[in-house]
């Protein structure tokens, strides 16, 4: 468990506390639930739901929306870990409907046809030129996030939770990226608070290439992690003076004796590693910048060590999801018991003081 924080004298009046959950696909979301369950058990006299501000992007938006609605992470951990018959038991059917893979196969055929047609008609052209000519016929993505929106809407309904940002007692912020304007949009603020939470989650989860952009009104949105990691600045802008960030996505650092191990795993692993390097770099730059601009704000970062774990693999796969859930819980629990005394003492005291003045 890697983490850091900046210490400053305790204030007489407790300020706002924020929980920021980054993306990471199904695997990352499971890891985050495990981390939060461990924190929930060890925060003395308080719980994760006592935070004031919840920020979640992509998979983190799913988890953050449940935390902001008062769902205890320990209960969610048990439902997911034991596969209980509960609407919140996240399965393949939560993301992919029964026609998803046949539709994806059709889109793959569309891709092959678009490229193949240009190969046949442009035998003297280079590969980049042929791909460029084919781009207008390529699919916008292989899957859609429509099923995820339907699933989250059903969860809110069946569990008696709110699908309305404005009805929550806590602040919930879900960022996504407007594809055409190339700008971040934050659901839960201003006019964007009128968008149902389930639709905001879908917009923030539309991983480019894997999912089609998600349309709300006349705007197309893609994953909130495009160009950003975590979005901790949103919490600081809204007055948080202590921010806990959970980041599941870290690159793998291969030991010296195993060099070139990732190249041997093929194209997907190389692309996955490259994306993780970019994501980690963005997170570290963002947190350093926030620390410099807001020196009195405490930042606590929880993320896995950069070594082999259930988190390194296809982020949207379900085979390792339960392992990622347990991994998040066990590694956080171990860290809290061996090195987390200061964190527990300081954060438990902060949340207890906040609750006493509420």
Helices and strands as residue ranges (DSSP letters): E 16-21, H 25-42, G 48-50, E 53-56, H 59-68, H 73-82, H 92-95, H 100-121, H 127-134, G 135-137, E 141-143, H 146-158, G 165-167, E 171-178, E 183-187, G 190-194, H 197-204, E 209-211, E 214-216, E 219-222, H 232-237, E 240-247, G 256-258, G 263-265, H 267-293, E 298-303, H 321-339, H 341-357
